[in-house]
Amino acid sequence: MTIRPSNLNSSKSRQVLCIRTCITFLMRPLNTMLAFQLHDRGETEKAIQHYKELLELNPGDNQGVRYDLFIAYIDKNRLEDAEALLKKQNVRPYMCWK
């Protein structure tokens, strides 16, 4: 079902929208914690996949996942990917230093 402002008056549309929103917000923190743990344990390639997935789910990136992805790219010496992320996501490197 496609949610549009014109059909938000139906109760089914509001329920579908609510369920999608709840699932999205519940899954993001779990995925974020998993990515952080993988990165901390040295499983950086797996963490990178999770970070990229999180950016696809949340393109506005209000959680700052792009900064952790940038650090993961640098850790794995994937400098071209880090540079592409700088340009695409407007990453400011000074925000990444821990």
C-alpha positions as CSV (number, residue, x, y, z in Angstrom):
1,M,0.0,0.0,0.0
2,T,1.4,3.4,-1.0
3,I,1.0,6.1,1.6
4,R,0.1,9.5,0.2
5,P,-1.3,12.5,2.0
6,S,-4.6,12.1,0.1
7,N,-5.2,8.7,1.5
8,L,-4.0,9.3,5.1
9,N,-7.6,9.8,6.1
10,S,-8.3,6.1,6.0
11,S,-7.6,4.2,9.2
12,K,-5.8,1.4,7.4
13,S,-3.3,3.9,5.9
14,R,-2.6,5.4,9.3
15,Q,-2.1,1.9,10.7
16,V,0.3,1.0,8.0
17,L,2.2,4.2,8.4
18,C,2.4,3.8,12.1
19,I,3.7,0.2,11.8
20,R,6.3,1.1,9.3
21,T,7.5,4.0,11.4
22,C,7.7,1.9,14.6
23,I,9.6,-0.9,12.9
24,T,12.1,1.5,11.3
25,F,12.8,3.3,14.6
26,L,13.0,0.1,16.6
27,M,15.4,-1.5,14.1
28,R,17.8,1.4,13.7
29,P,19.2,1.5,17.2
30,L,19.7,-2.3,17.2
31,N,21.5,-2.2,13.9
32,T,23.6,0.7,15.0
33,M,24.7,-1.1,18.2
34,L,25.5,-4.2,16.2
35,A,27.6,-2.2,13.7
36,F,29.5,-0.5,16.6
37,Q,30.2,-3.8,18.3
38,L,31.4,-5.4,15.1
39,H,33.7,-2.5,14.5
40,D,35.1,-2.6,18.1
41,R,35.7,-6.3,17.8
42,G,37.7,-5.8,14.6
43,E,35.1,-7.2,12.2
44,T,35.3,-3.9,10.3
45,E,34.1,-5.3,6.9
46,K,30.9,-6.6,8.5
47,A,30.5,-3.3,10.3
48,I,30.9,-1.4,7.0
49,Q,28.0,-3.4,5.5
50,H,25.8,-2.6,8.5
51,Y,26.8,1.1,8.4
52,K,25.9,1.2,4.7
53,E,22.6,-0.5,5.3
54,L,21.8,2.1,8.0
55,L,22.5,4.9,5.6
56,E,20.1,3.4,3.1
57,L,17.4,3.1,5.7
58,N,18.1,6.6,7.0
59,P,19.5,8.8,4.1
60,G,19.3,11.9,6.3
61,D,21.5,10.2,8.8
62,N,20.4,12.0,11.9
63,Q,22.3,9.4,14.0
64,G,25.7,10.3,12.5
65,V,26.4,6.8,11.1
66,R,28.3,8.4,8.2
67,Y,31.1,9.4,10.6
68,D,31.5,5.9,11.9
69,L,31.5,4.6,8.3
70,F,34.2,7.1,7.4
71,I,36.3,5.8,10.3
72,A,35.8,2.2,9.3
73,Y,36.9,3.0,5.7
74,I,40.0,4.7,7.1
75,D,40.7,1.7,9.4
76,K,40.6,-0.7,6.4
77,N,42.6,1.7,4.3
78,R,39.7,2.1,1.8
79,L,40.6,5.7,1.0
80,E,38.7,5.9,-2.2
81,D,35.5,4.9,-0.4
82,A,36.3,7.3,2.4
83,E,36.7,10.1,-0.2
84,A,33.5,9.2,-2.0
85,L,31.7,9.3,1.3
86,L,33.1,12.7,2.1
87,K,31.6,14.0,-1.1
88,K,28.3,12.2,-1.1
89,Q,27.4,12.5,2.6
90,N,29.0,15.8,3.4
91,V,31.2,14.3,6.1
92,R,33.4,16.7,7.9
93,P,36.6,14.8,8.9
94,Y,37.2,16.8,12.1
95,M,33.9,15.4,13.4
96,C,35.3,11.8,13.2
97,W,38.2,11.9,15.5
98,K,37.6,10.0,18.7
